[in-house]
Amino acid sequence: MIPLEAVDRVSDGVAMALGNRLQTLEEQVAEVAALAPLLAGLRPLPTLDMKDSSGSMLFPHSGSGPLARRSLSALTEDDRPTTSRLRRVSKETSGKEPYLRRCFVVNFRRLMELQKVFAIIHELIKSTAIAALTLVLAGNVWQLGYSVLFVAILFVMYGFHAAHYDTMDISDYHHLVDLLEDDHGVCGGRSIDNPNRLLKALTLARTGRRRRAVLIILLFGLLCSGMWSMVAYSWTMELTEGVWSIGDEFYATLLLVGTLMLLFHTVFEWLYWRETQCVMPWWNRQLKEPWDPARHGIPRRFRWFGLPSMWFTCGSAYSDLSLWIQHAKGQWRGKKVNKVFPEEMALFSLHASGACQLRRTLQHAKLYSVQRCSFLTREGDANALPKGSDPEELQINFVFFDTQSKEYMQPEEEQKETQIHVLNRPIRSGTKGADRLDLGSTLLEHAANIEKRSSI
């Protein structure tokens, strides 16, 4: 027999639950009633026609789920079908295609991993430098002098590191690309399209940057080696007076922190130069056949750590890119700069829109001098363009390389005009009167005027 008290408690609990549920339903009904006037004024959304011309369902779906009644207006940008902006290049023809002879290749999977590695090393260097500042002392003349020398060396080393790491942050590059304008011009009475603002935003370095980096690492490495020799000698001989007090805990601790800083900096520099400043060797120098990792495998010098994040297939492409950038930025001083920063282009291309713009720039950018306001030819160290000649294009192909599938992918060309225009820039060309530009007019307006004159 079940006690009557237990039955009463159960019945009371059921009644209370039903009462709460009924109250919730009443509140929901009230909310729907309040929204009824608003809903009455809305038009129904058009529904997707899920059948083709033959009457069959485009998207087979069992039951009456929400897919069959989804409206076209309700589809978000992520739900709509998208078309890839990359096209695959066949493995069988990749080594024979002419684009590999002058090409900039981005190993995008490795580049994404490299960003994380660089960020970790940067944090280690930054943390080490901050920790070192908390260790300095000024208890006597020796401690003060040693601390000042130590901090000065750390500042120099961190300055060189920050200059290189800054090129891995392309936020400034994005802003410059949006603020600069392509140098469209007129040549022989014809309007010339010159998509070179991506080149104008790139960073150039003075010659000898690698030499200076090696010298600084060697200098500080010798200094650390000498100091550790003195520390080891003072520990062995148990010397604690004068200059041999370097064996004390304070001096040894600072020296250890400085050595770690130098080690991290050396690893970063080596990894940076290996991954970003690579020109692939020729597979057949006589036939000018470039090295294709998909067909020829990994070159010997890259077999230990794998292919780099980016590379040029020939040295002439790297050299021409430097020449184009110098003239586009107005930094030509009669000598080519041997150091550019292709990592800015590579990181910019990780976004699909940036990759499409970069392909168009590397392919069709003209050799244009901002200083002379005219198109040039690469012959004879960039002389004036001969009369009747067409402006020279950079003609560097841009592709992605997938290390997993061993395939090349090429983005589509995309033109994205800037909303910033240069005022009062003269244009010189072979056309008489083409170097006169009215105040307040832009390059694009002047090109349109020249076309009108030539058509008349």
C-alpha positions as CSV (number, residue, x, y, z in Angstrom):
1,M,0.0,0.0,0.0
2,I,1.2,3.5,-0.9
3,P,0.8,6.0,1.8
4,L,-1.9,8.7,1.1
5,E,0.6,11.4,2.2
6,A,3.0,10.4,-0.6
7,V,0.2,10.4,-3.2
8,D,-0.9,13.9,-2.0
9,R,2.7,15.2,-2.3
10,V,3.1,13.8,-5.8
11,S,-0.3,15.3,-6.9
12,D,0.6,18.7,-5.5
13,G,3.9,18.6,-7.3
14,V,2.2,17.7,-10.6
15,A,-0.4,20.4,-10.2
16,M,2.3,23.0,-9.4
17,A,4.3,22.1,-12.6
18,L,1.2,22.2,-14.7
19,G,0.3,25.6,-13.3
20,N,3.8,27.0,-14.1
21,R,3.7,25.6,-17.6
22,L,0.2,27.1,-18.2
23,Q,1.5,30.5,-17.0
24,T,4.5,30.3,-19.4
25,L,2.1,29.5,-22.3
26,E,-0.1,32.5,-21.4
27,E,2.9,34.8,-21.4
28,Q,4.0,33.6,-24.8
29,V,0.5,34.0,-26.2
30,A,0.5,37.6,-24.9
31,E,3.9,38.3,-26.6
32,V,2.6,37.0,-29.9
33,A,-0.5,39.1,-29.6
34,A,1.6,42.2,-29.0
35,L,3.7,41.4,-32.2
36,A,0.6,40.7,-34.4
37,P,0.2,44.4,-35.6
38,L,3.9,44.5,-36.6
39,L,3.8,41.2,-38.4
40,A,0.7,42.1,-40.3
41,G,2.6,45.0,-42.0
42,L,5.4,42.9,-43.3
43,R,5.5,41.3,-46.8
44,P,6.3,37.6,-47.0
45,L,9.8,36.8,-48.3
46,P,10.1,35.1,-51.7
47,T,11.0,31.4,-51.3
48,L,13.7,29.6,-53.2
49,D,12.5,27.5,-56.1
50,M,14.1,24.1,-55.3
51,K,13.1,22.5,-58.6
52,D,14.9,22.7,-62.0
53,S,13.2,22.9,-65.4
54,S,12.6,19.2,-65.4
55,G,10.7,19.4,-62.1
56,S,13.3,17.5,-60.0
57,M,14.5,18.7,-56.7
58,L,17.8,20.6,-56.9
59,F,18.6,19.7,-53.2
60,P,17.2,16.3,-52.3
61,H,15.9,16.4,-48.8
62,S,13.9,14.0,-46.8
63,G,10.9,15.4,-44.9
64,S,9.7,19.0,-44.7
65,G,12.8,20.5,-43.1
66,P,13.7,24.2,-43.1
67,L,15.9,23.9,-46.3
68,A,12.9,23.6,-48.6
69,R,11.4,26.9,-47.4
70,R,14.5,29.0,-47.0
71,S,14.2,32.4,-48.6
72,L,16.8,33.9,-50.9
73,S,16.9,37.1,-48.9
74,A,17.6,35.1,-45.7
75,L,20.7,33.6,-47.1
76,T,23.8,35.1,-45.6
77,E,27.0,35.8,-47.4
78,D,28.6,32.7,-45.9
79,D,25.7,30.5,-46.9
80,R,25.7,31.5,-50.5
81,P,27.8,29.3,-52.9
82,T,31.1,30.9,-53.6
83,T,33.6,30.4,-56.4
84,S,37.2,29.9,-55.7
85,R,39.6,32.6,-57.0
86,L,42.4,30.1,-57.4
87,R,42.8,27.8,-60.4
88,R,44.9,24.7,-60.2
89,V,47.9,24.2,-62.5
90,S,48.4,20.7,-63.9
91,K,51.3,18.7,-62.4
92,E,52.3,17.4,-65.8
93,T,52.7,20.8,-67.4
94,S,53.9,22.9,-64.4
95,G,57.6,22.5,-65.1
96,K,57.1,23.2,-68.8
97,E,54.9,26.3,-68.4
98,P,56.8,29.6,-69.2
99,Y,55.5,31.3,-66.0
100,L,57.9,29.3,-63.8
101,R,60.9,31.0,-65.5
102,R,60.0,34.3,-64.0
103,C,57.8,33.6,-61.0
104,F,57.2,34.5,-57.4
105,V,56.0,31.4,-55.5
106,V,54.4,31.5,-52.0
107,N,54.4,28.3,-50.0
108,F,51.3,29.4,-48.1
109,R,51.0,26.5,-45.6
110,R,54.6,27.0,-44.4
111,L,54.1,30.8,-44.3
112,M,51.1,30.4,-42.0
113,E,53.2,28.3,-39.6
114,L,56.2,30.6,-39.9
115,Q,54.1,33.5,-38.6
116,K,53.5,31.6,-35.4
117,V,57.2,30.7,-35.0
118,F,58.3,34.3,-35.6
119,A,55.7,35.4,-33.0
120,I,57.0,33.0,-30.4
121,I,60.7,34.0,-31.0
122,H,59.7,37.7,-30.9
123,E,58.0,37.2,-27.5
124,L,61.0,35.4,-26.2
125,I,63.3,38.2,-27.2
126,K,61.0,40.9,-25.9
127,S,60.5,39.1,-22.6
128,T,64.3,38.6,-22.2
129,A,64.9,42.2,-22.8
130,I,62.3,43.3,-20.2
131,A,63.7,40.8,-17.7
132,A,67.2,42.1,-18.2
133,L,66.2,45.6,-17.3
134,T,65.1,44.4,-13.9
135,L,68.5,42.9,-13.1
136,V,70.7,46.0,-13.4
137,L,72.4,47.3,-10.2
138,A,74.5,50.4,-9.3
139,G,76.0,49.3,-6.0
140,N,79.5,50.3,-7.1
141,V,81.4,51.6,-10.1
142,W,81.9,48.1,-11.6
143,Q,78.2,47.2,-11.3
144,L,77.1,50.6,-12.8
145,G,79.5,50.3,-15.8
146,Y,78.6,46.7,-16.4
147,S,74.9,47.5,-16.3
148,V,75.1,50.4,-18.7
149,L,77.2,48.4,-21.2
150,F,74.7,45.5,-20.9
151,V,71.6,47.7,-21.4
152,A,73.3,49.4,-24.4
153,I,74.1,46.1,-26.1
154,L,70.5,44.9,-25.5
155,F,69.0,48.0,-27.0
156,V,71.1,47.7,-30.2
157,M,70.3,44.0,-30.6
158,Y,66.6,44.6,-30.0
159,G,66.5,47.5,-32.4
160,F,67.9,45.3,-35.2
161,H,65.4,42.5,-34.4
162,A,62.4,44.9,-34.3
163,A,63.3,46.3,-37.7
164,H,63.1,42.8,-39.2
165,Y,60.1,41.7,-37.3
166,D,58.2,44.9,-38.3
167,T,58.1,43.6,-41.9
168,M,56.1,40.6,-40.7
169,D,53.4,43.0,-39.6
170,I,51.7,44.3,-42.7
171,S,49.1,46.6,-41.1
172,D,51.1,49.6,-42.3
173,Y,51.3,48.0,-45.8
174,H,47.5,47.6,-46.0
175,H,47.1,51.3,-45.1
176,L,49.7,52.4,-47.7
177,V,48.1,50.4,-50.4
178,D,44.7,52.1,-49.8
179,L,46.3,55.6,-49.7
180,L,48.5,55.4,-52.7
181,E,47.5,55.6,-56.4
182,D,48.5,53.7,-59.4
183,D,50.7,55.6,-61.8
184,H,48.5,55.5,-64.9
185,G,49.9,57.6,-67.7
186,V,50.0,58.5,-71.3
187,C,52.5,57.2,-73.9
188,G,52.3,57.9,-77.6
189,G,48.8,59.4,-77.2
190,R,47.5,56.2,-75.6
191,S,46.3,55.8,-72.0
192,I,48.5,53.3,-70.2
193,D,47.2,51.2,-67.3
194,N,50.0,50.9,-64.7
195,P,48.9,49.0,-61.5
196,N,52.0,49.6,-59.4
197,R,50.7,51.0,-56.1
198,L,51.4,47.6,-54.4
199,L,55.0,48.1,-55.4
200,K,55.1,51.6,-54.1
201,A,54.0,50.5,-50.7
202,L,56.8,47.9,-50.3
203,T,59.8,48.6,-48.1
204,L,63.3,49.0,-49.5
205,A,66.5,48.5,-47.5
206,R,70.0,49.9,-48.1
207,T,72.6,47.5,-49.5
208,G,74.7,45.6,-47.0
209,R,71.9,44.8,-44.5
210,R,72.8,41.1,-44.3
211,R,76.5,42.0,-43.9
212,R,75.7,44.3,-41.0
213,A,73.5,41.7,-39.4
214,V,76.3,39.1,-39.6
215,L,78.9,41.5,-38.2
216,I,76.7,42.5,-35.3
217,I,76.1,38.8,-34.4
218,L,79.8,38.0,-34.7
219,L,80.8,41.0,-32.6
220,F,78.4,40.3,-29.8
221,G,79.2,36.6,-30.0
222,L,82.9,37.3,-29.5
223,L,82.1,39.6,-26.7
224,C,80.0,37.0,-24.9
225,S,82.6,34.3,-25.5
226,G,85.3,36.5,-23.9
227,M,83.2,37.4,-21.0
228,W,82.3,33.7,-20.3
229,S,86.0,32.9,-20.5
230,M,86.7,35.4,-17.8
231,V,83.8,34.1,-15.7
232,A,85.0,30.5,-16.0
233,Y,88.6,31.6,-15.1
234,S,87.4,33.5,-12.0
235,W,85.4,30.5,-10.9
236,T,88.3,28.2,-11.4
237,M,90.9,30.3,-9.7
238,E,88.4,31.6,-7.1
239,L,89.2,35.3,-7.8
240,T,86.8,37.9,-6.4
241,E,88.7,41.2,-6.5
242,G,88.8,44.0,-9.1
243,V,87.8,43.0,-12.6
244,W,87.6,39.3,-11.6
245,S,84.5,40.1,-9.5
246,I,82.8,39.3,-12.8
247,G,82.4,35.8,-11.4
248,D,79.9,37.0,-8.9
249,E,76.2,36.1,-9.2
250,F,75.2,39.5,-10.5
251,Y,77.6,39.6,-13.4
252,A,77.1,36.0,-14.4
253,T,73.3,36.4,-14.3
254,L,73.4,39.4,-16.7
255,L,75.8,37.6,-19.0
256,L,73.5,34.6,-19.1
257,V,70.5,36.7,-20.0
258,G,72.5,38.5,-22.7
259,T,73.7,35.2,-24.2
260,L,70.1,34.0,-24.4
261,M,69.1,37.2,-26.1
262,L,71.9,36.8,-28.6
263,L,70.9,33.2,-29.3
264,F,67.3,34.0,-29.9
265,H,68.3,36.9,-32.2
266,T,70.6,34.6,-34.2
267,V,67.9,32.0,-34.6
268,F,65.4,34.7,-35.8
269,E,67.9,36.2,-38.3
270,W,68.8,32.8,-39.7
271,L,65.2,31.8,-40.1
272,Y,64.2,35.1,-41.6
273,W,66.9,35.1,-44.3
274,R,66.3,31.4,-45.1
275,E,62.5,31.7,-45.4
276,T,62.1,35.1,-47.1
277,Q,65.2,35.8,-49.2
278,C,65.4,32.7,-51.4
279,V,66.1,32.4,-55.2
280,M,65.8,28.8,-56.4
281,P,68.7,27.4,-58.4
282,W,68.3,26.4,-62.1
283,W,67.4,22.8,-62.8
284,N,69.2,23.2,-66.2
285,R,71.1,26.5,-66.5
286,Q,71.8,26.1,-70.2
287,L,68.2,25.6,-71.1
288,K,67.0,28.1,-68.5
289,E,64.7,25.5,-67.0
290,P,63.7,26.5,-63.4
291,W,63.7,24.2,-60.4
292,D,60.2,22.8,-59.9
293,P,59.8,21.1,-56.5
294,A,56.8,19.3,-57.8
295,R,58.9,17.5,-60.5
296,H,62.5,17.7,-59.3
297,G,62.0,17.4,-55.6
298,I,63.6,19.6,-52.9
299,P,67.0,21.2,-53.6
300,R,69.9,19.9,-51.5
301,R,70.3,23.0,-49.4
302,F,66.6,22.8,-48.3
303,R,66.4,19.1,-47.5
304,W,67.0,19.4,-43.8
305,F,64.3,21.9,-42.9
306,G,62.1,21.7,-46.0
307,L,61.1,24.3,-48.7
308,P,61.1,28.0,-47.6
309,S,58.0,30.0,-47.3
310,M,58.5,32.0,-50.5
311,W,61.0,32.1,-53.4
312,F,61.8,33.5,-56.8
313,T,62.5,31.1,-59.6
314,C,65.3,33.2,-61.0
315,G,67.6,36.0,-59.9
316,S,66.5,38.4,-62.7
317,A,62.9,38.5,-61.3
318,Y,64.2,39.6,-57.9
319,S,66.5,42.2,-59.5
320,D,63.8,43.6,-61.8
321,L,61.4,43.8,-58.8
322,S,63.9,45.9,-56.9
323,L,64.4,48.2,-60.0
324,W,60.6,48.7,-60.4
325,I,60.2,49.4,-56.7
326,Q,63.0,52.0,-56.6
327,H,61.6,54.0,-59.6
328,A,58.0,53.7,-58.4
329,K,59.0,55.1,-54.9
330,G,61.3,57.7,-56.4
331,Q,64.4,56.3,-54.6
332,W,66.6,55.7,-57.6
333,R,70.1,56.9,-56.9
334,G,71.9,55.4,-59.9
335,K,72.4,52.0,-58.2
336,K,70.1,49.0,-57.6
337,V,69.1,48.2,-54.1
338,N,69.8,44.5,-53.5
339,K,67.4,44.0,-50.6
340,V,63.6,44.0,-50.9
341,F,61.0,42.6,-48.5
342,P,59.0,40.0,-50.4
343,E,57.4,38.8,-47.1
344,E,55.1,41.9,-47.3
345,M,53.7,40.7,-50.6
346,A,53.4,37.1,-49.4
347,L,51.5,38.0,-46.3
348,F,49.3,40.4,-48.2
349,S,48.5,37.5,-50.6
350,L,47.1,35.2,-47.9
351,H,43.8,37.0,-48.4
352,A,42.2,36.1,-51.6
353,S,41.5,39.6,-52.7
354,G,45.1,40.6,-52.0
355,A,46.4,37.6,-54.0
356,C,44.3,38.6,-57.1
357,Q,45.6,42.2,-56.9
358,L,49.2,41.1,-56.4
359,R,49.1,38.8,-59.5
360,R,47.9,41.7,-61.6
361,T,50.6,44.0,-60.2
362,L,53.5,41.6,-60.7
363,Q,52.4,40.8,-64.2
364,H,51.4,44.2,-65.6
365,A,53.2,46.9,-63.6
366,K,55.2,49.2,-65.9
367,L,58.7,50.6,-65.3
368,Y,57.7,54.1,-64.3
369,S,59.8,56.8,-62.6
370,V,58.1,59.1,-60.2
371,Q,61.1,61.4,-60.3
372,R,61.0,61.8,-64.1
373,C,57.2,61.4,-64.4
374,S,57.7,59.1,-67.4
375,F,57.9,55.5,-68.4
376,L,61.4,54.0,-68.7
377,T,63.2,51.0,-70.2
378,R,65.4,48.7,-68.3
379,E,68.1,48.9,-71.0
380,G,71.1,50.9,-70.0
381,D,70.2,51.3,-66.3
382,A,66.6,52.5,-66.9
383,N,66.9,55.1,-69.6
384,A,64.0,57.0,-71.2
385,L,61.6,55.0,-73.3
386,P,62.4,55.3,-77.0
387,K,59.8,57.0,-79.2
388,G,57.1,54.6,-80.4
389,S,58.0,51.9,-77.9
390,D,55.5,50.4,-75.5
391,P,56.3,50.6,-71.7
392,E,58.0,47.6,-70.2
393,E,56.0,45.4,-67.9
394,L,57.4,43.6,-64.9
395,Q,56.1,40.2,-66.2
396,I,56.6,38.2,-63.0
397,N,54.0,35.5,-62.5
398,F,52.6,34.8,-59.1
399,V,51.5,31.4,-57.9
400,F,50.8,29.5,-54.6
401,F,52.5,26.2,-54.0
402,D,50.8,23.5,-51.9
403,T,53.3,21.2,-50.2
404,Q,50.7,18.6,-49.4
405,S,49.4,18.0,-52.9
406,K,52.5,19.3,-54.8
407,E,50.3,21.5,-56.9
408,Y,50.5,25.1,-58.1
409,M,47.5,27.4,-57.8
410,Q,47.2,30.8,-59.5
411,P,44.8,33.5,-58.4
412,E,42.6,35.4,-60.8
413,E,43.5,39.0,-61.8
414,E,41.5,41.6,-60.0
415,Q,41.5,45.4,-60.5
416,K,40.7,47.4,-57.4
417,E,40.9,51.1,-58.0
418,T,42.0,53.4,-55.2
419,Q,39.8,56.3,-54.0
420,I,42.9,58.5,-53.6
421,H,44.1,60.5,-56.5
422,V,47.3,62.6,-57.0
423,L,47.0,66.2,-57.9
424,N,49.2,68.4,-60.0
425,R,51.5,65.7,-61.3
426,P,53.0,66.5,-64.8
427,I,53.2,63.7,-67.3
428,R,55.9,63.6,-69.9
429,S,55.6,61.4,-73.0
430,G,56.3,61.5,-76.7
431,T,53.1,63.3,-77.4
432,K,53.5,67.0,-77.9
433,G,51.9,69.0,-75.0
434,A,51.4,65.9,-72.9
435,D,53.6,67.4,-70.1
436,R,51.1,70.3,-69.4
437,L,48.7,69.6,-66.7
438,D,46.1,72.0,-65.4
439,L,46.0,72.7,-61.7
440,G,43.6,70.6,-59.7
441,S,43.4,67.8,-62.4
442,T,44.4,64.3,-61.7
443,L,46.3,61.7,-63.7
444,L,43.1,59.9,-64.7
445,E,41.4,63.1,-65.8
446,H,44.5,64.1,-67.8
447,A,44.6,60.7,-69.5
448,A,41.0,61.1,-70.5
449,N,41.7,64.6,-71.9
450,I,44.6,63.2,-74.0
451,E,42.3,60.5,-75.4
452,K,39.7,63.1,-76.4
453,R,42.4,65.2,-78.1
454,S,43.8,62.2,-80.0
455,S,40.3,61.1,-81.1
456,I,39.5,64.6,-82.5
